[in-house]
Amino acid sequence: MTRRVFSADPNLIRPTARVILRVVEEDAVACEDPVDFTVAEMWEHTASRRQRARAQSLNLGAKSESAKVMDGNETREASTEGGIRGRKDSGWTGDGDGDGNEDRDRNGDGDGMGWGGLGVVNVNNVFEDPEGLKKQLLQLKEAGVDGVMVDVWWGIIELKGPKQYDWGAYRSLFKLVQECGLKLQAIMSFHQCGGNVGDIVNIPIPKWVLEIGDSDPDIFYTNRSGNRNIEYLNIGVDNLPLFHGRTAIQCYDKYLKAEFKAAAAKAGHAEWELPDDAGSYNDVPESTEFFKSNGTYLTEKGKFFLTWYSNKLLIHGDQILEEATKAFQGCNVTIAIKVSGIHWWYKSESHAAELTAGYYNLQDRDGYRPIARMLTRHHAILNFTCLEMRDSEQSSDAKSAPQELVQQVLSGGWREKIEVAGENALPRYDAAAYNQMILNARPNGVNKNGPPKLSMYGITYLRLSDELLQKSNFAIFKKFVLKMHADQDYVEDPNQYNHVIIPLKPSGPKIPLEEILEATKPIPPFPWDSETDMKVDG
């Protein structure tokens, strides 16, 4: 792995974040053998309960994933992502993702990774066109990209039956990435790939799981109308928290209904039912009784529901990370989670889109810093998204505020003393998007007298594609990579840039939920400069 520094004294300036381009599926690697037991062990740990009679889910919210990364120096990282539902698209990661279009972890301090495409390993578990991919990977390497990120799909690895794993195609992919001298990040994706408008790749969850759903459809997320979503399993079947995430509350299956009723009874309100006034998918907040001004969400019942709903995410994430840490303990990996960037309706009083996703975030309640606090005991990275977006580019009708959301989430992570990483939500090839990403990576710019006051652990770029590699697009992209590396030359020794990955430690003692929820107290975000000092077009 290589890194950039400003001068002979590597401690003078700590370049922002790694740039990891997202290629194809996510990558995974083992502790000692680059492509052997650790990945399978991780899968076993995280999937064991899921593979029981009810095919229980380990998805954090819409999805949870664990990943591992490797480079030519046997350095690896792992990430568990979760949050609102999202498609797995390609992107860059920089050791360290969530919006609805899932990217992967981003690496901090000068590394960069790239993403190739969702179908590199196809639905039939075949590694397609390795020679073509190799050419692209070498182009990325030449451009200064640090590595690539890949989705490892449950629907491919465990296609044939419970615990019947086939890693052959992925092992070939991982070895190729290693041979090209790139780092590798793997995301264990327990949800469906594709199936949405514009998607060209479709990888459903395993058929044997869908067959279980035929006889017990309540294993899937269910909305108030009774519609099932078979893209991933309902966390309620594993006694884990719910964190779905479209634009309507989906917790009306019998398992989650029972959980809510039990919680309400324990609170002395056995008469409370799940919300019936939150509207449907296409409703604006003000047209619903739940989210309108002075609506149900502000009542005692509404607050109880939203607290229960969001606590599901926290508890589930905590459990997933503990399992991932057990699997990777002692390996040179870093664990991360992805948090979705639900920026629409952020400027509305109710923050309706975030609330339905399980992020209980209001003007007087921080819905993200508790997640960061939960991560502290797992030594985990918080990976966010929509880094390229600016408020001025969004429709005023959606009351969207991606810039403020990014600042809130990243600041929350920094205040809890954890590393934060990020990615772009949509493919962009223009200077404005790249400059916004660099600004978020170093909100106060480069510090020539020491490490930046604030800097992200890593950046993931979405995505590696033929369009990115077009001459004009790739030229500006290479400038982006250079600016992410603060205009510095590479150094081979990770000690030079304070980014050595050490053996993963066990999770610390459990943090009481009450202590985690103390972090809901709002604190103003750190100040951001108005523009980056490292413009790609400067």
C-alpha positions in Angstrom: 0.0 0.0 0.0 1.3 3.5 -0.7 0.7 6.8 0.8 1.4 10.4 0.1 3.1 12.8 2.6 4.0 16.5 2.4 7.7 16.4 3.2 10.5 14.4 4.6 8.8 14.7 8.0 5.6 12.6 7.5 4.1 13.9 10.7 3.9 17.5 9.5 0.9 16.9 7.4 -1.5 14.1 7.5 -3.2 13.9 4.0 -6.9 13.6 4.3 -8.2 10.3 3.2 -7.5 7.4 1.0 -9.3 7.2 -2.2 -10.6 3.8 -3.0 -12.5 3.2 -6.2 -15.4 0.9 -6.0 -15.1 -2.0 -8.4 -17.6 -4.8 -8.9 -18.6 -6.9 -5.9 -17.0 -6.3 -2.5 -13.8 -8.0 -1.6 -12.8 -10.1 1.3 -9.6 -11.5 2.6 -8.3 -13.7 5.3 -6.0 -13.2 8.3 -3.0 -15.2 7.1 -4.1 -16.6 3.8 -5.2 -13.6 1.6 -8.3 -15.4 0.4 -9.0 -18.2 2.8 -10.6 -19.0 6.1 -11.3 -15.6 7.6 -13.9 -14.6 5.0 -15.7 -17.9 5.5 -15.4 -17.6 9.2 -16.8 -14.1 9.1 -19.7 -15.4 7.0 -20.3 -18.2 9.4 -20.3 -15.9 12.4 -22.7 -13.4 10.8 -24.9 -15.8 9.0 -25.3 -18.7 11.5 -28.6 -17.6 12.9 -29.8 -16.4 9.6 -29.3 -19.8 8.2 -31.6 -21.5 10.7 -35.2 -22.5 10.1 -36.4 -19.0 9.6 -33.3 -17.9 7.6 -32.9 -15.1 10.1 -31.5 -11.7 8.9 -28.4 -10.0 10.0 -29.2 -6.8 8.1 -28.6 -3.6 9.8 -31.7 -1.7 8.8 -32.3 -2.4 5.2 -29.0 -4.2 5.1 -26.0 -5.0 7.1 -22.7 -6.1 5.7 -19.3 -7.0 6.9 -16.3 -6.6 4.8 -12.6 -7.2 4.7 -9.9 -5.4 2.8 -6.4 -6.3 1.7 -3.5 -4.8 -0.1 -0.2 -6.1 -1.4 1.2 -5.6 2.1 -1.4 -7.9 3.7 -3.3 -5.0 5.2 -7.0 -5.6 5.3 -10.1 -3.9 6.5 -13.6 -5.0 7.2 -16.9 -3.2 7.2 -20.4 -3.8 8.4 -22.8 -1.6 6.7 -26.4 -0.9 7.5 -29.1 1.7 7.4 -31.7 2.5 5.0 -32.3 0.2 2.2 -30.1 0.9 -0.8 -28.9 -0.6 -3.9 -25.3 -1.8 -4.1 -23.7 0.2 -6.8 -20.2 0.7 -7.8 -18.0 3.3 -6.2 -14.7 4.3 -4.8 -13.9 3.6 -1.2 -11.2 5.0 0.9 -10.9 2.6 3.9 -13.6 3.6 5.6 -20.2 4.3 2.9 -25.1 5.1 2.9 -27.4 6.5 0.9 -29.9 4.5 -1.0 -27.1 3.6 -3.4 -24.7 1.7 -1.3 -21.0 2.2 -1.8 -18.3 0.9 0.4 -15.9 2.0 3.0 -13.5 4.8 2.5 -9.9 4.9 3.4 -8.5 7.8 5.3 -5.2 9.6 4.9 -4.4 9.5 1.3 -5.4 6.1 0.0 -7.9 5.7 -2.7 -10.0 2.8 -4.0 -12.3 2.2 -6.9 -15.3 0.2 -7.8 -15.7 -1.7 -11.1 -19.2 -3.0 -11.5 -21.9 -5.1 -9.9 -21.6 -8.0 -12.3 -17.9 -8.7 -12.0 -18.9 -12.0 -10.3 -22.2 -12.7 -12.0 -25.3 -14.4 -10.6 -24.0 -17.8 -11.7 -20.8 -17.3 -9.6 -18.6 -16.7 -12.6 -15.8 -14.1 -12.6 -16.4 -12.4 -15.9 -13.7 -10.9 -18.1 -10.7 -11.0 -15.7 -8.4 -9.7 -18.4 -10.6 -6.7 -19.1 -10.8 -6.0 -15.4 -7.1 -6.3 -14.9 -6.5 -3.5 -17.5 -8.9 -1.3 -15.6 -7.3 -2.0 -12.3 -3.9 -1.2 -13.7 -5.2 2.1 -14.9 -6.5 2.9 -11.4 -3.2 1.9 -9.9 -1.4 4.3 -12.4 -3.8 7.0 -11.4 -2.9 6.7 -7.8 -5.9 4.9 -6.6 -5.2 2.9 -3.4 -7.6 0.0 -3.9 -11.0 -1.3 -4.9 -14.2 -2.3 -3.1 -16.4 -5.3 -3.9 -19.8 -6.6 -2.8 -19.9 -10.2 -1.7 -23.5 -11.3 -2.4 -25.2 -13.8 -0.2 -27.3 -14.8 -3.2 -24.1 -15.9 -4.9 -21.9 -17.3 -2.1 -24.6 -19.4 -0.4 -26.8 -20.0 -3.4 -27.2 -23.8 -3.3 -28.3 -24.2 0.3 -27.6 -23.4 4.0 -23.8 -23.4 4.7 -23.0 -24.5 1.1 -20.4 -21.8 0.3 -18.7 -21.3 -3.0 -15.9 -18.7 -2.9 -14.1 -19.8 -6.1 -14.9 -16.8 -8.3 -14.4 -14.3 -5.5 -11.0 -15.8 -4.6 -9.9 -15.4 -8.2 -11.1 -11.7 -8.1 -9.3 -11.1 -4.8 -6.1 -12.5 -6.1 -6.2 -10.4 -9.2 -6.7 -7.2 -7.1 -3.7 -8.2 -5.0 -1.6 -8.9 -8.0 -2.3 -5.4 -9.3 -1.0 -4.0 -6.0 -4.3 -2.6 -4.9 -6.0 -2.7 -1.5 -9.3 -4.6 -1.3 -12.4 -4.0 0.7 -15.2 -6.5 1.0 -18.8 -5.9 1.9 -20.9 -8.9 3.0 -24.2 -8.1 1.3 -27.1 -10.1 2.7 -29.7 -8.3 0.6 -30.8 -8.4 -3.0 -28.8 -6.6 -5.7 -30.8 -4.7 -8.3 -34.4 -5.1 -9.0 -35.0 -1.4 -9.1 -35.6 1.1 -11.9 -32.5 1.3 -14.1 -30.7 -1.6 -12.5 -28.9 -3.9 -15.0 -27.7 -6.5 -12.5 -30.2 -8.6 -10.5 -28.9 -10.9 -7.8 -31.8 -12.1 -5.5 -31.3 -13.5 -2.0 -30.8 -17.3 -2.1 -33.7 -19.3 -3.5 -33.8 -21.5 -0.5 -34.5 -18.5 1.7 -37.2 -17.3 -0.7 -38.8 -20.7 -0.5 -39.0 -20.4 3.3 -40.7 -17.1 2.8 -43.4 -18.8 0.7 -44.6 -20.6 3.8 -43.8 -17.8 6.3 -44.0 -14.5 4.5 -43.6 -12.6 7.8 -39.8 -13.2 7.5 -39.9 -10.3 5.1 -40.4 -6.6 5.8 -44.1 -5.7 5.6 -45.9 -2.4 5.3 -49.2 -1.4 6.7 -51.0 -2.5 3.5 -49.5 -6.0 3.8 -47.1 -5.7 0.9 -43.9 -7.7 1.4 -40.4 -6.7 0.4 -38.4 -9.8 -0.5 -35.1 -7.9 -1.1 -33.9 -8.9 2.4 -35.1 -10.5 5.6 -37.1 -8.9 8.4 -34.7 -8.4 11.3 -37.6 -9.1 13.7 -37.4 -12.8 12.9 -34.0 -12.9 14.5 -35.1 -10.8 17.5 -32.9 -8.0 16.1 -33.9 -4.4 15.7 -35.7 -3.1 12.7 -34.2 -0.5 10.4 -35.8 -0.7 7.1 -36.0 2.4 5.0 -38.0 3.5 2.2 -40.4 6.3 2.7 -43.0 4.5 4.6 -42.8 2.7 7.9 -42.4 -1.1 7.3 -42.7 -2.9 10.6 -46.1 -4.5 10.3 -45.2 -8.2 10.1 -46.3 -10.3 13.0 -42.8 -10.5 14.5 -42.2 -6.8 14.8 -45.8 -6.2 15.8 -45.3 -8.5 18.7 -42.1 -6.8 19.7 -43.7 -3.4 19.7 -46.8 -4.6 21.7 -44.5 -6.1 24.3 -42.5 -2.9 24.6 -45.6 -0.8 24.9 -47.1 -3.0 27.5 -43.9 -2.9 29.5 -44.2 0.9 29.4 -47.7 0.8 30.7 -49.5 1.4 27.4 -50.8 -2.0 26.3 -53.4 -0.2 24.2 -50.8 1.3 21.9 -50.6 0.0 18.4 -48.2 0.6 15.6 -48.8 3.9 13.7 -51.7 3.9 11.3 -51.4 7.6 10.3 -48.0 7.8 8.7 -49.3 7.9 5.1 -48.0 5.9 2.2 -44.9 6.0 0.0 -45.8 9.0 -2.2 -47.3 11.2 0.5 -45.5 14.4 1.5 -45.0 14.8 5.3 -47.6 17.5 5.7 -50.3 15.4 4.2 -50.0 12.8 7.0 -51.3 13.0 10.5 -48.1 11.5 11.9 -45.6 13.9 10.3 -47.6 17.1 9.8 -46.9 20.1 12.0 -47.7 19.2 15.6 -48.4 15.7 14.3 -48.4 12.3 16.1 -44.6 12.2 16.0 -44.6 14.9 18.8 -47.0 13.1 21.1 -46.1 10.7 23.9 -47.1 7.7 21.7 -45.3 9.0 18.7 -42.1 9.6 20.6 -42.3 6.1 22.2 -42.7 4.5 18.8 -39.8 6.4 17.2 -37.5 5.7 20.1 -38.4 2.0 19.9 -38.0 2.0 16.1 -34.6 3.8 16.2 -33.2 1.8 19.2 -33.7 -1.3 17.0 -31.0 0.0 14.8 -28.6 0.7 17.6 -29.0 -2.6 19.3 -28.8 -4.6 16.1 -25.8 -2.7 14.9 -24.1 -3.3 18.3 -24.8 -7.1 18.0 -23.6 -7.3 14.4 -20.4 -5.5 15.1 -19.7 -7.8 18.1 -20.1 -10.8 15.9 -17.9 -9.3 13.2 -15.2 -8.5 15.8 -15.3 -12.1 17.1 -14.8 -13.4 13.6 -11.9 -11.0 12.7 -10.3 -10.7 16.1 -6.5 -10.7 15.8 -6.6 -10.1 12.0 -5.2 -6.9 10.5 -8.6 -5.5 9.6 -10.8 -2.5 10.4 -14.5 -2.8 10.9 -16.9 -0.2 9.6 -20.6 0.4 9.2 -22.4 2.3 6.5 -25.0 4.9 7.5 -27.4 6.1 4.8 -27.6 9.6 3.7 -31.3 10.4 3.9 -31.1 14.1 3.0 -34.6 14.8 1.6 -37.0 16.5 4.0 -34.0 17.4 6.2 -35.2 21.0 6.2 -38.7 20.0 7.2 -39.8 20.1 10.9 -40.4 16.4 11.1 -37.4 15.0 9.1 -40.0 12.4 7.9 -37.7 10.5 5.6 -35.1 10.0 8.3 -37.6 9.0 10.8 -39.1 6.3 8.6 -35.6 5.0 8.1 -35.0 4.6 11.8 -32.9 7.8 12.2 -34.7 9.6 15.0 -33.2 13.0 14.1 -35.0 16.3 14.8 -33.9 19.8 15.6 -33.8 19.0 19.3 -32.6 15.4 19.0 -29.5 14.0 17.3 -30.2 10.8 15.5 -26.6 10.0 14.4 -24.3 10.7 17.3 -25.7 7.7 19.3 -24.7 5.5 16.4 -21.2 6.9 16.6 -21.1 6.3 20.4 -22.2 2.7 19.9 -19.3 2.3 17.5 -16.7 3.3 20.0 -16.6 0.0 21.8 -16.0 -1.9 18.6 -13.2 0.4 17.3 -15.3 0.8 14.2 -15.5 3.4 11.5 -18.7 5.3 10.6 -19.1 5.4 6.8 -21.4 8.1 5.4 -22.5 9.1 1.9 -23.7 11.9 -0.4 -20.4 13.7 0.0 -20.6 15.2 -3.5 -24.0 16.8 -3.0 -24.7 20.5 -2.5 -27.9 22.0 -1.3 -28.1 24.3 -4.4 -28.3 21.2 -6.7 -31.4 19.8 -5.0 -35.0 20.5 -5.6 -36.5 23.0 -3.2 -39.7 21.0 -3.1 -37.8 18.1 -1.4 -36.5 20.4 1.4 -33.2 18.6 0.9 -30.0 19.5 2.8 -27.2 17.1 2.0 -24.5 19.5 3.1 -25.9 20.1 6.6 -26.6 16.4 7.0 -23.0 15.5 6.1 -21.7 18.1 8.5 -24.0 16.8 11.3 -23.1 13.2 10.9 -19.3 13.7 10.4 -19.2 16.1 13.3 -21.0 13.6 15.5 -18.4 10.9 14.7 -15.5 13.2 15.4 -17.0 14.4 18.7 -17.3 10.7 19.8 -13.6 10.3 18.9 -14.1 7.7 16.1 -12.9 7.7 12.5 -15.3 8.7 9.8 -15.3 7.8 6.1 -17.5 8.6 3.2 -18.5 8.3 -0.4 -20.5 9.9 -3.2 -24.1 8.9 -3.7 -24.2 9.2 -7.5 -21.7 9.0 -10.3 -20.3 12.4 -11.0 -17.4 13.5 -13.2 -17.4 17.3 -12.7 -15.1 19.5 -10.8 -17.9 20.8 -8.5 -18.7 17.3 -7.2 -15.0 16.4 -6.7 -14.3 19.7 -4.9 -17.3 19.1 -2.6 -15.9 15.7 -1.7 -12.5 17.1 -0.9 -14.0 19.8 1.2 -15.9 17.2 3.3 -12.8 15.1 3.6 -10.8 18.1 5.0 -13.4 20.6 6.2 -10.7 23.1 7.2 -8.2 22.3 4.5 -4.6 21.2 4.7 -2.5 22.2 7.7 1.1 22.7 6.8 2.2 22.7 10.4 0.7 19.4 11.4 -2.3 17.1 10.8 -5.5 18.7 9.6 -7.8 19.7 12.4 -10.5 17.6 10.9 -10.0 14.9 8.3 -11.9 11.8 7.1 -10.4 8.4 7.4 -11.1 7.6 3.8 -13.1 8.3 0.7 -14.9 5.9 -1.7 -15.6 7.0 -5.2 -18.6 5.7 -7.1 -17.8 4.2 -9.6 -15.4 2.4 -11.9 -17.0 2.3 -15.3 -16.3 2.9 -19.0 -17.6 6.4 -18.6 -15.2 7.2 -15.8 -12.3 5.9 -18.0 -13.2 8.2 -20.9 -10.2 10.5 -21.5 -11.7 13.7 -20.3 -13.4 12.2 -17.3 -10.4 10.2 -16.3 -8.1 13.2 -16.5 -10.1 15.2 -14.0 -10.5 12.1 -11.9 -6.8 11.7 -11.6 -6.6 15.3 -10.4 -9.2 14.4 -7.8 -7.0 11.5 -6.6 -4.0 13.8 -6.4 -5.9 16.5 -4.5 -7.2 13.9 -2.1 -3.6 12.9 -1.5 -2.8 16.6 -0.9 -0.6 16.9 -4.0 2.0 14.6 -2.5 4.1 11.8 -3.8 3.7 8.2 -2.7 5.5 6.5 0.1 5.4 2.8 0.5 5.6 2.6 4.3 2.2 3.1 6.0 4.1 4.2 9.2 4.9 7.3 7.2 1.3 8.5 7.2 0.0 7.3 10.6 -2.4 4.8 9.0 -1.1 1.3 10.0 -3.9 -1.2 10.4 -3.2 -3.3 13.6 -4.8 -6.6 14.7 -8.4 -6.1 15.5 -9.1 -5.9 19.2 -12.1 -7.5 21.0 -15.1 -5.3 21.4 -15.1 -3.3 24.7 -17.7 -3.6 27.5 -21.3 -3.1 26.5 -22.4 0.5 26.7 -25.8 0.8 28.4 -28.5 2.0 26.0 -29.2 4.9 28.4 -25.6 6.1 28.0 -25.8 5.8 24.2 -29.0 7.8 24.1 -27.3 10.6 26.1 -25.7 11.4 22.7 -29.1 12.5 21.3 -28.4 15.9 22.9 -27.8 18.2 19.9 -24.4 19.8 19.6 -23.6 22.3 16.8 -21.5 20.8 14.0 -17.9 21.8 13.5 -17.4 24.8 11.2 -16.7 24.0 7.5 -14.7 26.2 5.1 -16.8 27.6 2.3 -14.7 25.8 -0.3 -11.8 23.5 -0.4 -8.2 24.7 -0.6 -7.4 21.8 -3.0 -9.7 22.3 -5.9 -9.3 20.0 -8.9 -9.8 23.0 -11.2 -7.9 25.5 -9.1 
